[in-house]
Amino acid sequence: MSADLVNVRNIGIMAHVDAGKTTLTERMLFYSGKSHKIGEVHDGAATMDWMAQEQERGITITSAATTFYWNKKRVNLIDTPGHVDFTMEVERSLRVLDGAVAVFCAVAGVEPQSETVWRQATKYNVPRIAFINKMDRVGADFYNAIDTMKKRLNTKPLPIALPIGSGENFSGIVDLLTMKAIKYIDSSQGAEFESIDIPSDLQSDADKWRNFLLEEVASFDDVLMEKYLGEEEITEDEIKSALKKGCLENAFVPTLCGSAFKNKGVQRVLDAVCDFLPSPVDVESIEGSSVENPDQKVQIKNSVDGDFSALAFKIATDPFVGKLTYIRVYSGILKKGSFCIDANTGEKQRVSRILQMHANKREELEEVKAGEIVAVIGLKDVMTGHTLCEKGDIILESMEFPEPVVSVSIEPVSKGDQDQLAKGMSKLSEEDPTFKVNVDTETGQTVISGMGEVHLEIIIDRLKREFNVNANVGKPQVSFREAIQKPVENIDEKFVRQSGGRGQYGHVVINVKPTAQGEGYKFVNKIVGGVIPREYIPAVDAGIQEQLKNGVLYGYPIPDVEVELVFGSYHDVDSSEIAFKVAGSRAISRACKAANPVLMEPIMRVEATTPDDYLGDVIGDINSRRGKVESMEQQGSNQLVKAAVPLSEMFGYATDLRSISQGRANFYMDFQEYAKVPSSVEDKLMKSKSNNEESN
């Protein structure tokens, strides 16, 4: 069934974790006839939560795509995760969607992650409708949820449905467009319902909110405004038309209510998706830039007539068909077996198969047109955010992903596991731009980094299950340094070995002084008169550098040192490069020990953004981590706290900050400088380091 672009809706469902996104999606699939049985999240049977880890934990980890039809409209839907560690999945989904359904819990109202996903939708200017879910829960309060939307999201919710009762007494909704009450027939799992008159006790409330609705929509249509002021009859179609106009301009958010779990109110959400959210045609064109001249902007019209262009927004590994690249097509048509160009790399790509995805099931397609979201097979080296197009001449705006904040070390148990680990990490980092892998050159550890502890737990679990990797996971080692504090002169070192036959002889005299942080190692040759032959000088330098890498206190490198080679002597027969190398190594070791060596630790620049309510707790926590608060500034209703905190104290900070602030604070961290470790802390750090090494 091919769909005209006007009849296509590309939407996402977004919300805080546990607000009921996946449950709502399951009901949509059931009522649209896409699935014949309702899958429940708590039973681990939800269609859209198909990963083993999702079914076990009852949370959505990866955004799943599906397609169904409602009122002759084709709906491409993406169910996104709500957990803060997987914010990136929401970000990349919203980048390619035309509209979104924001789900809020009727008891908790707007929760922290709801604020984050709302900001992301605002960033991409995505029109939204809202669904106040869980009206059947004890403590559900529709009007309080509306208030929290106004306060926390700084938006204008516009109710188009009111609840009949709440908690156990929630029995249906009042439709403010038709001014009829809707009663759901439970025996049909909510698939059947009847329109009845509005209960008398709700009539005055319904009249009040209907009036508010008419006032708001009339401001978007002069004809409606005249009718409203003249107290003439306004038709349902006229209201819908004005509602769509206001929704597309993000002037207000049409808001519905119900209980997805109890099968009430879901069909009204589907109607609202078709009536108020945009089709690809409503978004006339999107902006790209020329490959030749990145400053030159290009408007790409949403139409099947133009050249093919699409954005790759997600890479996934499928156990049966290999690498899937999810794309949103913005213009033109792409046929199976045809070629396109990855504009970011200039490489030609062949599309061997096109798949319409339904969670982890798939259906083969011959071609894909503008406005559609599909997965394709056969692309090589295409990354998330790359542009695919016919001529390779335009690039669509890419996506920005936050830097990972939590790291752990990972080591394969055996040689066989090593290859599997490398293969698994390579595939997972292709899929997930916020998952980073690097090898610490100083500690030799493989360190993996992600958006939070849950994120890394899932990654490690996937490595074990999907790639059969047996690995030990430990704490990452902090890269400490050592430094000298004062200059020392005339360190005289002779290396002499005589044991029959040819001996060894090397003699050096050096001066050593500390350099400014970051200047690194400097070697100055001040030998005059050939007291050390020129060919032995590089050996002295090499011996000194080797020893500096191993430090003199705990085996950490001493990077910022200037060494002057000022004097020495040699033996015609016994001197050799090795002898001078050893002499240099011993000389620098003695010099550094005499120059008041100290242990240095990395200090991180930390910026934490927190609501005013939690400011005291956030500052107290930074102080407890040996941090120094450097400044505070107001940012809207939040405070931005800037501090310098030792890296060794920052492990687990992401989780602690969330628990202190009920998930409403976030932070950014990067390297600032190395600083001397207080002697009171030095013993503790070195003790925990040796314990970690023993346990690993």
N, C-alpha and C positions, 0 to 999 in steps of 0.2 A: 504494500500500500504506500504509494509515494505521496509525500505531503508537500503541499504548496508552502512556500516560506512563511506566508501570513499565518498558516495554521501550525507553525512550529513554536514550542516553548522550551528554551534551555534554562532549566532552573536548578537551584541547589537548596538543600535543607540544612540550615545552620543553627547552632545553639550551644549552650553550656553542656558539659557532660551530664548525661542522665536527665535531660529535659524531655526526652521522648521522640527524638528525630527518627531513629530507625523504626520504632513502633508506628509512627505516623506513615513512614514510607511503606511498611508492610501492608497497612490498611489501604493505601492508595493502589497498590498492586492488586489487592484482592478485589476492590470495588470496580477497578477498570477491567477486570477479567484476565489480567496478566498472570496472576497466580490463583490457584483454586483452593488454597488453604492458607490461613493466616499463620505466619511464623512468629513465634514470640522470642524476644531477646533473652528473657530469663530462662527459657528452656534451651538456649543455644541453638534455636532452630530458625532464626531470622534469615531470610533469603539474602539480604544485603550484607550481613555480617558473616561472610563465608570462610574467613581465615580461622584456623584452629585457635589462635591466640584471642581472637575477637569473641569466639563462642565461649571460651573458658572464662574470660574476664568480664564479659557482658558489656564491653565498650567497643566503639568503632575505632579502628586504627588506620585503615586506608579508605579513601573515598571510593565508593562503588558506583558505577554508572548503570543505568537501565533506561528502557524506552517503553512507553505504553500510550494508549489512546484514551482520550476523554472528551466527550462532546465534539467528536470529529476533529479534535486537535491532537497533534502528535507531541507528547511531552518527553523530552530527554532530561532525565532527572539524575542528580548526583547527591548521594547521601554522604555528608562530610563528618569527620570526627569532631567530638566536642572537647576532648582532653587537651589541655594546654601544650603538652609535649608534641602534639601532632598538628599544631596551628598551620604549619607549612602546607598540609593537605588542603586546608580550607582556602588558604591564600591562592594556591594554584588553580583551585576549582573556580573561585570567584572571578579570577582573571579571565576565564573563558565563558562565563555564564551571562545570560541577559537579565535574569531576575532571581530573586531568592525568597524562600519562606523562612522567616525567623521564628523559632519555637521557644516559648518561655513557659516556665513552670508557674501554675496559678498560685502555688503556695510561696515559693521563694522569689517570684518576680524576676527582675533582671539580675543574673548572677555574673561573676567576674569574667568568665570566658565568653559570655554573651556580649560583654562590652568590647572584648578584643575582636570577635568576628564582625561585630557591627562596624567597628572602625575600618576593618579590612574592606567591607562592602562599600563603605563611604569612599574609601580611597579609589576604588574602581567605578564609583558612581553607579552602583547596581540598585535598581528599583526593588523595593521589598514589600511583602505583606507579612503580617504577624499572626501567629496562632497561639493563643493562651491555652496551653494544654493542662491536663491533670485536674480538670474541674471537679472530678469525682473524689479527690483526695481530701482528707480532713485538714481544715485550715485554708482551703482554696478561697481566694478572694480576687475576683476578676478586676474590680475597680482599683485595688491596691497594685496589681500587676501593671495596670495602665499608668498609674502614678509613677511607679519605678521606671517605666519606659521614658516618661517625660523628664524625670530628674537625672537619671544616670546616662541616658543615651542622647539627651538633648534633642529629642525628636517629637513629632506630633502624631500620636496614635489616633486613628479615627475608627471607632467601633462600628462595624456593619452587622454585628450579631451580638446579642446579650444572652447570658446563661439563664436557664430556668432552674433555680435552686443551686446549691453547691454541696460538696462533700457527698455523703450518702444520698442526699435528696436531689442531686443533679439528674435531671430527667430529659433535657432537650435544650433547644436554643430558640430565641426569637430572631427572625430574619428581618432586619430593619429596612431592607430593600422592598420586600413584599408586604411587610407588616403582618406577617403570619407567624405562628409558633410551629416548630417542627418537632414531632414526636417520633422517636426511633423505635422500631419493633425489634426487641432484643432477640426473639427467636430466629431472626434472619441475620444475626451478627451485625445488625445495624445497616444491612444492605437495603432494607426497605424502611420507608418512613412515611408519615402522613402529615399534611398541613392542617392545623387546627387554629381556632381563634386564640388570640393572646390571652393568657390567664388574667382575670380582672385585677389581681394584686400587682401585676407587672405593667398594666396598661399605661399608668402615668410615667413610669420610668422609660417605657418604650417610646412614648410621645416626645419626652424630653430629648432622648438621644437621637431620635429620627430628625427632630428639629435642628439639632447640632450638626447632624450629617448633611442636611439640606443647605444649611448656612455655609458650611465649608466647601461643598461641591459647587454651589452657585457662584462662588468667587472665581471659578475657572471657566465660566460660560456666561456671556452677556444675556443670551436668551433665557437661560435658567434663572439668572438674577432677576430679570423682569418678571418672570412667572412667579418666583418666590415672593418678591415684594408685592405683586398683585394678588398673592394668595391663590394662584391658579394651580390646577393639578399638574404635578410633575411625574412623568412616566418612569418606570423602572429602567428602560433602555437609556433615557436621558441621564439618569443618575449614574448608571454604569459607565457611560461615555465620559462624563466629567470626572468620575473616580479614576478611570484609567489615565486621563490626562494629568491629574494631580499626582498619581502614583509614579508615572514616568518622570515627572519633574522632581521627584523626591520631596514634594511639598508636604505630604502626609503619608501615613502608613495605614492602609486599610487593615483593620484588626478583627479577627474572628476568635471564637472560643470553642472549647469542647473537651472531649476525653478520647484520645486515640485508642487507649487500652480498652475502654468500654464502648468503642465503636460509635462514638457520637461526635458529629460536627465535621467529619473528614470530607464528606462529599462537598460541603460548602467551601472547604479549602481548595479542592480541585476546581470547582466553579470559579473561584477567585483567581486562581493561577491562570485559567484560560481567559477570564474577562479583563483582568487588570495588569498582569505582568506582560512585558513586551515580547513581540515576536522579533526575529532577526531584522525584519523589514522596518520595525519601529526605531531601531538603532540604524540610521541611514548608512553610516560609514564608520570605519575605524581608522585611526591614524597609524601610519608606518613611516619609515624613513628610507631614503635611497641608500643602497649599498655603496655606490660610487661617492656620494656626498652625504654623510650622516646628518648634516645640519638641514638638509632639504627634506621637508615633510611631504608625505604622500597620503592622500585620502583613498582608502580602499572601500569601494561600494559593496554593500552586502547584496550580492546578486549572483545568479548562476551564469550570467552572460560574460562576466569578466574573466581574466586569467586566474588560474587556480592559486589560492594562497591559504595557508593554515598555520596554526601554532601548535607545536608539540608541548603539551602541558603535563604529561605524566608518562613515565617509563615503568613497565611492570614485567616481571618474569613469570611466564606461565609454564607449568610443568609439562604441558602437552604440546604447545606450539612455539615455545621459546619466548623471545623478546617481543612484547607488545608495546607499541607507541600510541598513546591516546592523543588524538588531534581534534581541534575545533576548526572546521572549515569556514573561512570568512567570505571567500568568493570563488566562483568557478566550479568545475566538476573534476573529480579525480576518478579514473577508471582502474579497475584491478589489472595488474600487469604493466601499468604505465610508469613513466619516469617523472621525477620532480627533482628540484635542487634544494639542498640544505643551504640557505642563504648565509648562515653564520660561518660555514666552512667552505662553501663553494663546491662541495662534492655532489655528484649526481647520485640519486637514490632510486632504486626500483621498488615499487610497492607490489609485493607478490600476492597478498591477500588483504581484503578489507572485512572487518568483523563488526557486527552490531553487538555490543556487550549487554548482557543481563546479569549483573553481579559477576560470577565466575563462569557463567554459561555464555555461549556465543552462537551467532547466526551469520552465515556467509553473505556478503553483499557483492554485487557486480560493480557498483559505483557509489560515490558519496558526493553530495551536493552542498553548496553554501548553506550555512546555518546548522549543519549537523555535527554531532559529536560521535566519533567512532574510534576503534582501535585498528591499527594497521600493522602488518608483519612484513619484514624484509629490509627494514631500514637499519643501516649500520652507523655507529658513532654519532647518532642524533641524540642530543641531550635535552633535558627539560628546559623549555624556554626558547628552543631553536625555531626558526621560521622555515616552513617548507613552501616553495612556490615554483611556478612554471619556469620563469626565466632566471631566478636567483638574483633579481635586481632590487627586491625590497626586504626590509627587516621590520617585523612587528615589535612593539615594545615588549621587552623581556620581563622576567619576574625577578624580584630581589628576595633573597632568603636570608634570614638572620644567621649569625655565626653561632655554632654550637657552644654550649656553656658547661657541659659536664663531660668528663673523660674517665675512662678506665683502661687499664692495661689488659691485653689478652695474649695468651701463649698457647700454641698447639701442644697437645700431649705427645704426639709422635710425628715422625717425618711425613707419613701419609696424610696426617691431619693438616700439615703445613700447606700442602698444595690446595687441599679443599678449602682451608681458611682463606687463602689468598683469592681463590676463585669466588668464594661466597662474598667476601668483603667488596670485591670489585663489582659484582652484580648488584649488591645492596646499595653501594654508594652511587651507582648509575640511577637506581630507582629513586633514591632519597637524597636530594641536594643538601639536607641538613645533617647527614651522616658523613663524618670525615674520618679518614684513616691516615696516620703518619707514624713513621718510625723515629723514635727519639735517638738521635745519633750519640748522645752522651750515655744514656742508660741501656741502649740497645733494645728497648721495649717497643712492641707495637701498641700504640695508643689509639683507641677509638673514641670519637667524641660525638655527642648528640645533644638534643634539646632538653633532656631531663633524664632522671633515673628510670622512669617507666619506658621511655623511648629506647634507652640502651638495653634494658631487660628484654624488650621485644626483639631487638636486633640480635642479641646473643641467643635468644630462644629460636629465632629463625635460622641462625647459623647452624644450630644443633639439629633442628628438625629437617630443614629443606636441603642443607648441604652436608649433613652427617658429620659435623665437625666436633671433635672432642677437644675442648680447650679449657684452660684454667684462667679465671678472671680475677685480677687483683686490683689493688689501688695503684694509680699511677705514681711514679716517683717525681717529686719536685726536683727541678734542675737547680741545685744550689751551686754556688761559686765560692772560691776563696780569694782573699785579697791581702796584699801587704800594706802596712800603714806608714812605714818610714823608710828613707833611703839607707842603704848600708854600703860601705866601701871596702876595697882591698880584701875581698874574700879570696884566700889563696888556697888552691886545691891541686894536689899532686896525685896522679894515679900511677903507681909503680908496681910492676909484677916481675919477679925474677925467679925462674924455677928451672934453671938449666936451659941451654939453647937460647933462642931469641926471646927477649922479655917484652914487657909493655911499658911505655913511658909517655905520659901526657901531663902537662903542667899549665894551669890557667890562673889568671887573677882577674876578678870581675867586680864591677860596681853595679848595684841594682837600685832602682827607685820606682815607686808606683806612678802610673800614668792616670789621666782622667778616665772616668768610667766610659767604656765604649770605644776608647782609642786603640785598644788591643795591644799586641806584643810588638816590641821594637828592638832590633838588635843593632848595636853600633860597634863597628870594628875600629879600635884605636891602637892597633898594633903598629909599632914603627921599628925600623931596623931589622925586620925579619926574625924577631925573637921566636915567633911561631910561623913556620912556613905557610904560604898562602893556601896551599892545598888542604891544610888541616882546619882552616877557619870554618867552612860549612859544617864539618863534623861537630865542632863545638856548638854551633848554632842549633844543629839537629838534636844534640843531647839535652840542651837547655829546654827546647820546645817540648820534647818528649816528657821531661820531668814536670814541666808546668801543667801539662794535661792531667797529670795524676795528683797534683797538689801536694801539700805537706801536712794537712790536718786530718781530713777525712776522705781523701781521694778525689776531691772535686777540682776542676780546673782553675788555674789562676790566669785570667785572660789579660789584665791590664798592667803590663810590666815593661820597663825599659831596662835593657841589659847592655852594659859597656864592657867589652873585652879589652883590658888595658895593658896586660903583661902576661908573660908565661915563659916557658923554655921547652926545648925538645932534645931528643937523643938521635944521633945519626942513624943508629941501627934499630933501636927498640921502639921509636915513636911510630904510631899508626893512626889511621882515622878512628878506629874503635877506641884506642886509648884516649884520644882527645874528646871523643863523644862521652865516654864515661866520666872524664874529668869535668866536662861542662855540666853534665847531669848532677854530679855530686856537689859542684860549686853552687849551683842555683838552689839546690835543696837546702844547703847550709845557710845561704844568704836569706832565703825566704823565712826560715825558722828564726833568724835573728831580726827580721824586719816586722815583728809583731803581727803575725798572720791572724786573720779573722774569717769567720764563716759569713757568707753573704747569701741573702735569700731574695727571690723575685717578689717585688711589690706590684700589685695590680691596681690600676685605676678603675674604681667601681662607681657606676652611676645607678642609683636605685630610685625608681619613681614610685611613690606610694601615696594613697589618699591620706589627708590630714589626720584621720582617726588613728592611723597606725604609726605615725611619725616617731613617737617616743620609743615604741618597741623596736622599730627598724634601726634607730640610732643606737639603742642599748645593745642590740645584737651585733652591730658593726664594732662597737667598743669591746665587746666580749671576744672578738676575733683579732684583737690587737690592732684594730683599724683606727685610722685618724680621720675624723670627719673634717673636710676642708671647706665645704660651703653648702648652703641650702638656698634653693630659690623656688618661688611659687610658680606652678604651671597650671593654670586653670584651677580646678579643685584639688590638684595633686601637688606634692612637694617633690622636687628633684634634689636628692642628697648625693653630693660628690665626696668620695672618700678614697683613701689609699689603704689597702689591706694586703697582708702577706698572702701569697698564693696557697701556702700550706694550710691556711685556716679557711680557705674558701670551698673545700670539698663539702658537698651536701648543702651548699648555701641556697641553691635554687629551691630545693624542697623546703628548707627552713623558712625562707622568705615567704613562700606561698602559705605555709601554715600560720605564720605570724599575722599575715594580712588577709587571711581567708581567700587567698588566690588573687587578690586585687593589685598587688605590687609586682613590678617586674624590674629586671636589672640588666645592665650591659657591663662587660668587663674586658679590659685589655691591659697589656704589659706597660708598666711605667718605668721602673728602674730596679737596680739591685741595691739592697741596704743591709747594713750589719745586723746580724741576729743578736738580740740581747742575750748576755751570757746565761741568764736565768732560764731562757727558753732552749738554748743550744743543746743541753744534755737531753731534754725531753724529745726534741726533734730527731736527734741521732739515735736515741734508744728506739723510737717508733720505726725509724728507717731500718735498723738492723732486725727488728721483729718482723717487719714486712718481708725482708729478704729471706729470712728463715722460713716464713710460712709459704712463700712462693717457691 
